[in-house]
Amino acid sequence: MDAAEALSVLMSPPGRVDPYPTYERLRAAGPVVRAGPVFFVVTGYAEADEMLRDPRFGVLDDVLRDQFLPGWQGSPAMVSISRSMLRTNPPDHSRMRRLVAGAFTPRRIAVLREVVEAQADQLVDRMIDDGRAGTPVDFMQSFAYPLPVGVICALLGVPAADRPLFRRWAADLTGVLEPEITPAELVVADRGATELRGYFAELIRARRRRPADDLTTDLVQAHDADGDRLTADELLANLVVLLVAGFETTTNLLGNGLVVLLDHPRQAAALREHPEFAPGYVEELLRIDSPVQLTTRVSAAATTCGGVDLPAGSWILLLLGAANRDPRRYPEPERFDPWRPSVHPLSFGAGPHYCLGAGLARLEAQLAFPLLLRRLPGLARAGRPERRTRLTLRGFDTLPVTTDTASGSAHRGRPAGTTLGTP
């Protein structure tokens, strides 16, 4: 199977649901593989890490969008992504990122620890209530979605009553992040983007009338003070992307990670007894089943990577999920080993576009998994989970579980004397 055939399999619904066998077929041809005259696929960890950090490789800009995606400016979904820091290069990317970065400093994230713990405890209480007498509970709907969406909405100043709206809108919009999208899928993505843009346009108006202590107010005031620092289009686009990115990745991390833990009861038991091991567990969970499977870059100049010549203007598909399983970097990469030394997954990217919310996502997962395992010692799968047929953002639509209602409600809070560390 050549690279083009492997990519065809990867883009099919079955290939998206389980991409790992196809990654290995691509890897067999080398860490960097030519799939077209100026189209390359990267499966190697070192090569992907290099391209993510090298300023000669940027994201798709307006000139290339005009060339490859004519009419993109008529798509609310494409405009929402392209006008945000997610899909802009320096200096615009740097300018926008600076305006937002203050909300995601280690100090700010540390302050959120108690908020995350309290919300996670409340969600487990609800799971226990809903799961009495062995009734299945959808983990995605009951925990994996509401925990991170509650945190990012609190940062943005989104009222709690509005939070249930966003899961469908975001799921629709993020179709535009796929490497291939059909006209019908673009219609759905545009619908989600239109709903989200309408919501945030109203929130912007509300914050102008009544400022609050939240990130939305900060960005509105930055725009109003100097439109050169943040244009109206950028303000709206970045609010949409901050919301979506703020929960989609973490929701998928929680769902993917829980399945891995349930499939490895010995390792789960160790984490239940030793929550201080959580950071190492989360890094390995990010590595073995990344919530973000790919990103793209364009080469600004001719260069060489992985022994392959890349012409200027090459379009490069970086398969982060494959890079995280590169056996040159991680021996026995298919094995879940939370004690694996020196795990640095590329799930949040690297370099200038490294995910701003990575620290927050890690905190939520480091607190959530030990809490779930301790308070729900009988937590188990209940029926077949349903994967989303998406490749870029890998996760579950539904994940039915049963809870342990006999002992779970008696174990609230973190055991005394425990801290978060590394195994």
KAHU-V566069 format. One record per run of one state. SS is the DSSP state (@ for helix, = for strand, . for the rest). FROM is the first residue (numbers start at 0). LEN is the number of residues. If there is no record, write none. Layout:
ss-><SS SS>
from-><FROM FROM>
len-><LEN LEN>
This chain:
ss-><. @ . @ . @ . = . = . @ . = . @ . @ . @ . @ . @ . @ . @ . @ . = @ . @ . @ . @ . @ . @ . @ . = . = . = . = . = @ . @ . @ . = . = . = . = . = . @ .>
from-><0 2 11 12 17 19 27 31 36 38 42 44 53 56 58 61 68 71 74 75 82 84 87 91 104 105 111 112 130 131 134 136 138 156 159 177 182 209 214 225 231 262 264 273 274 288 291 292 293 299 302 305 307 310 314 319 323 350 353 357 375 379 381 385 387 392 393 395 398 399 402 407 410>
len-><2 9 1 5 2 8 4 5 2 4 2 9 3 2 3 7 3 3 1 7 2 3 4 13 1 6 1 18 1 3 2 2 18 3 18 5 27 5 11 6 31 2 9 1 14 3 1 1 6 3 3 2 3 4 5 4 27 3 4 18 4 2 4 2 5 1 2 3 1 3 5 3 13>
